[in-house]
């Protein structure tokens, strides 16, 4: 192999002049065609350092020819790496059920009573692990969830809000009570053909307080009532009423009514006695608004039944005052003002069922001032 030294500088200069003058290669990469001028003998007589420079030149030439290809390959790799990844859809998992089981499979839907039992069981489990103080605080809630509905049979007497009340309904249509004993909820169902023995046309499901209030008593009363999905063809239905002492075919002197036009009204009837009321009477609609089925209405009353100088009434509905009245209140020709009844009553029979719900019933009666 030839070695390079500084003593060959003259020879290097001559070779440089020779290579700078020759034309480009006709066929790249062929060493036999390097010299385009001179004889083969002259080419063989060139110094050994010529092969070294030819190799260097070929390397640079190879790099110049392959660089664009390398750049193109690198660019393609970068482009492919920057393309958005295509996410293949996941294949659905195979069902553990056989085809027959899949056809017969139905999701389990828990009823309200089953959900309440499960919640109560979970609550008892938590209470068993809780501190005694937490048990004392949460025990009433567990008891409320465990309380079952009770059917009040017709003709029986119950204690409601500290007062004795009698169930007035058909024998096969009891009043249903649910919730805890200190906060009961009543469900009255006025159904077609459900009448008491002494009713001829009217249909009812009510609770009637047995205490008759004297005139001049200071009465504070409140309750919440809700009418469920009232049919459009349903007749006029009384859902709460203050009834006269003696029933002689006359209506109540104060009533909360659902009209046949689906309006909730507070009505007042004024008459000297029952006989006069049957012939001629004055009926005042103290308040009227469109009924929203399924909505709870909180009713609050403060009244003093009596004559024109003594009678007084104020009414609130859902926290807003809707009526204020001064004058004769009740059938003053009688000895007592009467008693309160709540539930559902309609004097005209119907093919539709009306469900009335009551809760938060309170009645406070102060005796007349002496």
PyMOL commands that set and color helices and strands:
alter all, ss='L'
color gray80, all
select helices_A, chain A and resi 6-21+31-33+40-44+49-82+99-104+112-129+132-146+274-279
alter helices_A, ss='H'
color red, helices_A
select strands_A, chain A and resi 150-152+157-160+163-169+175-178+185-190+203-209+213-214+218-228+237-243+254-258+263-270+282-290+297-304+312-317+320-326+336-346+354-366
alter strands_A, ss='S'
color yellow, strands_A
deselect
rebuild
show_as cartoon
